[in-house]
Amino acid sequence: MTYTWTTQAIASSSCKVAGLLLQGILFNAKEQFPILSRPLLKGRFPEKEAEIILGNLLAEQLNIQVGEHIQMIIPFGSEDEQLFCLTAQVVGLIKMGMYQYDSKLALVPLQLIQNILNQPEKVSSFFIQLQKGSSLQKASKKLHENFSFPFRIKDWSQLNKNLFYSLQLEKAMIGIVIFAIVIIASLNIISVLTMMIHDKIKEIAILRVMGFSFFQIFWLFCGIGLSMGSLGSLLGVLCSLGIMSFFKHVGLIHLPSDIYHLSFLPVRMNWQELSWIILLSEGIAFFTSLYPAWRIARCSPLDGIRDHS
């Protein structure tokens, strides 16, 4: 758990002005704060109170480099609620990969914010990092049950609600497209099995003469259609895993961060969703095989003799 104090401020350089989110943290607890666990893009972590780290896009907006100074105006920075002016040296740049942080976030020592706001040994928020594999919803619910007003609990999805909503919408649209592709592909199974009625009529007649019943022939050709769907699903899964593994390690897809909030496309395999896709494709392949298999099973041995003659 990490203690922080967050406030808003206005920063200015020699020729630019920008609003920023000023966050005070304990730089001596790097292992407790996820942002500080990653290497800086440039520079170092602050060692004095009048030193600051900027997001890389915020530094571009201010047209400022590591080693230069910026002026900040912090509202309600004293007991009489007057504006507080501060000059700080930029000692590092950080890149988190999310536009809303890289374009606004500025990190300073926690004690500096406490002194400016006249709130010694007080913090405005706590950051809790869960262990890998932990349930975010369960942890948030438990915190809600144990901590009431004035505490407010917000998880990662609530802090980035618009991002998650847009991702869910895009995910739903991609699911509809994939479903349409699977339906179109399943029509090939119908066409192949329908062609078997004309091409394999003699062999089907021989099976009927050998004693195969209606249901045996029916399930035989249902199995053929299902095996075709299984082969297509297997090849699709193998190809998708290979492509995802390639993009995960190479990271060739870069996104405009001001539109998608992310500067790159993260790749993660969801095995539960993959299982549902496989089951859905297998189910569609099976149901599209029913009608052609029913027509094939209805063929009479006389049809094969008539066709042979």
ABEGO torsion letter per residue (X at the ends): XBBBBBBBBBBBBAABBBBBBBBBBBAABAAABAAAABBBABEBBBABAABBBBBAAAAAAAGBBBGBBBBBBBBGABAAGBBBBBBBBBABBBBAGBAAAAAABBBBBAAAAAAAAGBBGBBABBBBBBBBGBBAAAAAAAAAAABBOABBBBBAAAABAAAAAAAAAAAAAAAAAAAAAAAAAAAAAAAAAAAAAAAAAAAAAAAAAAGBBAAAAAAAAAAAAAAAAAAAAAAAAAAAAAAAAAAAAAGABBBBAAAAGBABBBBBBBAAAAAAAAAAAAAAAAAAAAAAAAAAAABBAAAAAAAAX
